[in-house]
Amino acid sequence: MLKGFRFSVTTAGIKYPGRNDLGLILSDTPATAAGVFTKNRIKAAPVILSRKRIAKGRARAIVVNSGNANACTGKKGLKDAEMEGRILSDILGIPENEILIASTGVIGIPLPMERLEPALPELARGAGKVSALDLARAIMTTDSFPKIAERKITLGKKTVTITGIAKGAGMISPDMATMLAFILTDAALTLEYSKAVLREVIDETFNLISVDGDTSTNDTVILLANGMAGNTPLHGSSPLEKAFRKGLTFVCEELSRMIVKDGEGATKLITIHLKGAKTRSEAVRVARTIANSMLVKTALAGTEPNWGRIIAAIGRSGVPVREESITISINGIELFRKGAATAKEHLLRDSLEGDEISIGVSLGRGRQACRFYTCDMTEEYVRINAEYLT
């Protein structure tokens, strides 16, 4: 069981009446805090505020709302985010600058503070009355299911827990999508290690997914480690560091898969296994180009084994590939090799009806590889986003 974290949710009526849309994560003790935020040059007010506060590496709480991104809302948006923290600080008796803020939802509309402010005292009083799963439900927007993952690991004689909570189904192409993720652990970590391990794991998980190629104004991943498991604080040279890293990677990988599997309107989770690149960045560049290709995504939505769209994406990735060195397979069936088709497309029809598809690509240039998650693109994605404001 995760030690020393409490959760609360309540209804503020931010976008829809009668549903929980405001959540609180509260650590019983000050936690080591690290965060990675969107690289979009347009940043939401909560991102600006939380980046500033987390710089000192310590936090007690995260307050998060769904239904409104509080992005592109000017000085008022920043003041509203600060007000959330100020109210909770007074009620909870914790420093205001140890309260991090996160928001998700519609861009460009001010937070309805006349409804949000009265809900904050109830949120504070409810700490510990609900579970992490309840919080995961409260922060959903177009998500169809709550996203939570957990891993227990042994560090010497201590058992520590890593729990991850995330939301995201559209505007997903993190480059650290609308994507929020909160990773909580009762392990003790040094600040420098927290920052380093979070960035490294994100590069292998959240930064290797895409639903639609859009990077949000609000993307946020926060790691809080309160040390209540009682282990000796981990640092980069700790002999037990690898065990923690493996557990953190598992949690973030699970959340990444869930986000893509729940892509708006998606019916298929697509895993791209890219190998044979000269550098890792080269592998990621080609895989991302395939993952974001609307032609590849729509072909697979229609169970169409059109490998020509895949090789076209490879060719426009900007990596100097050679056609005769490339091989392409789908669901283990080789379709293209040495510059020519293998004429095996007919063998794929039945397997493309499933809800998971594997694309294998070898560039024949080197030994670097990566794994990238994406999903298909259907008419439902268009419907959801055409009606998002209404």
N, C-alpha and C positions, 0 to 999 in steps of 0.2 A: 504493500500500500504506500502511495506517495505521502511522505511525511511533511507536515508543516505548510500545506497549501489549502486554502479554502476558496469556495466558489459561491457566487450569487448571481441571480438573474432577476429581471423584473420587466414590466411592460411600461414603456414610455410613449407609445403611439407615434413613433418617429415617422414611419411611413404608412404602416397598416395598423389599425386598431385591434386590440385583443390578442396580440402575440408578443411573447418575450423578445425584446430587441435591444436590451441593455445588459451587459455582463461585467462581472468583476472577478479578477484573480487576485487573491491576497495571500502574501507569504507572512507567516507568523513571526519571522525574523528577517532582518535585512538580507537580501539575496545579491550575490554577484550577478551582474546584468551585462549582457552583450546583445547587440542588435545589428541586423543588416536591413537596409531599406532600399526602396526603389531607386533606380538610376534614371528614371524619367526626370527631365529637367523641371517639369511642373510637379511640385510636391504638395500634397495635402497638408493642411494645418497640423493635424496630429503627427504626421511624419516629421515636420519641422520641429515641433515641440519635443517629441520623444527622442529624436536624434540629439538634441541639445542636452536633455536630461540624462540620457544613458551614457553620455561621454565620461561621466565620473565613475561608471561601472558599478552602480549600486541602485537597487530599487526594491520597493515593498509591494507595489500593486500595479495592475494593468486594468484600465477601464476601457471597454470596447462597445461600440454600438453598431448595429446594422441599419440599413435603410437610408443612410445619408453619409456620403464620403467626407463631408466638410472639406472639400477641395475647391479651389478657385472661388473662395468666399472672402478674400481680402483680409483686412485687419480684424474685422469682426469674427472671422472664422478662428483666428488665432486666439482672440480674447475668449471666445466661447470654449475652446479646448482648455485654456488655462482655468476658466471658471469651473469646469468639471472637476479638475484636480483640486482646486481650492476648497470646494464644498466637501469633497470626500476627505481631504486632509483634516478639516475641522471636525468632522464626525468621527473619523477613525483614529485621530490623534497621531498621525504619521506625517513626516515632512512632505510638503507639497511637491518638492523636486524629486521625490522618490516614487511618484505616481506617474506611470506612463499612459499615454492615450493612443487609442487606435480606432479607426472608423472605416466603414465600408458601405457602399451604396451609390446613390446618384450624385454625380458631380455638379457643382454650380449652384446648389440650393443651400441656404443657410440652415444650420441646425435649428430645430424648433425648440429653443431653450425654454419657452413657456411650458412645454410639456416635459422636457428632459430634466430640468432643475428639480421639480417636485418629486421626480422618481429616484433621484440620487440618494436621499436619506434611507428610503426603503431598501435600495440596493446595498447600502453599507450595513444596515441591520441584518440583512439576510445572509451575510457571509457564513459559510459552513452549512447552510441548509439544503444545498443542492449539490449535484455531482458535476464532474468535468464534462460528462456527456450532455447535461442540461445546458451548460455554457456553449458547447459546440452547436447545439440546436439554435440557441438564441442569436448567434452571429451569422446564421445562414442568410443568403439573399436569394440568388437563383439556384443555389445548391439543392439537390433533391434528397440528400442524406447528410447527417452530421459526420464529421471526419475526426477521428480520434485514434491514437495508436499508443501502445505502451510496451516497455521492455524492462525487465528486472535483470540486473547483472550483479555479480559478486566481485567486490574489490577487497581483496584480503579476507578479513573476517566480517566484513560489512556487506549487507545487501542494499543496493541502491536502486531507485526506480527512476525511469525517464518516461514522462508522459507528454505526448504532443497533441495539440488541438489546432485544427486548421479550418479555413473556409476558402472556397474558390471554385468556380465552375466556368466563368467567362472572363474576358480581358486577362488571359493567362499567357504570359511569355516572360517570366521573371528574368531579370538581368541584375541581379543583386551583387492569377495573376489576378479580377481584383483578388489578390491573395494575402491572407493574414495567417500567420502560424505562431503559436506560442508553445515553446518547449520548456517544460518544467522538470526540474530534478532536485531530489534531496541530497545529491552528492555535493561534496565540497570541491570547488574548483578555484584555482587562482584566476585572477582577472585576465591576465595575458593568455593563459591557456583557453579560457572561455571564448575570447575573441578569435583566437587562431583556429580552434577546432570547429567553431560555428561556421566560419567562412569556408573552411576546407570542405566540410560536409555539405554545405549549401551548394558549392560548386559541383558536387557529385550527385545532387538530388534535385532540389528545387530549381536550379539553373539549367537542368536538362529536361525540362517539360515545356509543352506548349499546347494550348487549346486552339488559339486563334491568332497568335502572333502579336497580340497587343500587350504592352506593359503598362500596368496601372499607375496612377498617381499616388496610390496608397500602400503598395506592397511593403509588408513588414514581417520580419521574422525576429522574434525576441527569445533569448535563452535566459532563464532565471535559475540559479543554483543556490539553494538556501543552506546547504551543508548539514541538514538535520539528520542525515544517515550516520554521521559521526566518523566518516573516513578521513584519513590524512588528505589534505587538499591536493588535488591532482595538478601537475604541471607537465610541460612538454616532455620532460625527461623521466617522468614517473614510470616505473615498471608496469603499472596497471593502466597506464594511459590508453593502450590499444584496446582494452576491454571496453572502456567507456566510449571511445570513438566508434567502435563497432556497434554498440547499443544505440548511440545517437544516430548513426547512419541508418540503422534499421528503422527507427521511428520516422525519420525524415523521408526515407524511401517509401514507407507505407503511406504516409500522407501525400507524397507526390503522386503515387499511383492512384490514390483515391480522387485527388483533384482532377486528374486527366480522365479517369473512368467516368467521372461525373460532369465532364465537359458539357456545356449547354447543348442540348439536342443530340449528344453523342450516343451512338449505339455500339461502338467498337473501341476498345483500347488497343493502340498500335505501339509496339515496341520496335525501335530501330536499333539494330546491332551493327555499328559501323566499325570496321577494322581496316588495317592496311594503310593508315595515314602516316605521314612523316612526323607530325606533331599532334599533341592532344587538341590544341586549338583548331587545327585543320580538321580533325575528326568531328569536333563539335560543330564547326561551321557547315560542313556538308550535311551532317545529321539534322541540324536545325533547318537548313534549306529544304530538305525533304519533308520534315515535319510540318513546316508552314506552307507547303504547296497546296493551294486550294484544289488543284487538279488531282493531286495524289489523294487528298482527303475525300473528295467527292467520288472518285473512282472506287475507293474502298467502301464508301457508304453504299454504293450500288453493287457491291460484290463483283467489281470489274477488275480482272487481273492485268491491268494496263501498266506493265513495267516501263513502257516508254516514257510515262510521266515521271517516273523515278529517275531515270537516267538523264532526262532533260533537266531536272532539278539539280542533280549532281554537276552537270555541265555548267550551270549558271551560278554555282556557289562561289566562284572566284578562286577555287583551288585548281592548280594546273594539272588536272587529271588527264590520263590517256585512255581513250575508249577501249582499246584492246587489252587493257590491264584490269578492267572492272568486271566484277561478277555481282549479280543480283539474284536474290532468292526471296520468295514469299512463302511463309509457313513451311520452310525447309525444302521447297521445290525450286531448283535452280532454273531461272528463266532467261538469263543473259550471261554469256561467257565468251571471252576472247573476241569481242566486237560483234557478236551475232546472237540471235535468239536461239533458244533450245527447243522451241515448239512444244513446250509442256504446259502451256496455259490451261488447257482443258482439264488438267489434273487438279487444278486449284478451286474450281467452282464450288464444290461442297464445303471445303474448309473455310472459304471466305464468308460463309453464312454465320459463322460463330461470332462471339462477342470479343474475342482477342485475336489479333493478327501480329505476326512477327515478320519484319523486313530485315533481311541480311544483305549487307553491302560490303564488299572488299574493294578498296581502291588500288591495291597492288603497288603502293608507294613506300610503305614502311611498316612499322610494328605497333603504332599507336592506335588506340581504340576508344570507343565510348558507347554508352547505352543512352537512348533518348526516348522519352514517352510522348506520344501525341494521341490524337483521336480523329475519328472521321468527322465530316461536316455534312449536316443534313438540313432539310428545310426547316426543321424545328429550331435550329440555331437562329435562322433569319427571323422566324416568328417571335421568339423570345426577345431578341434585341430590337426588333421593330416596335415592340410594345413595352419596352422597359420603363419608360416614364409613366405610362398609364396603367 
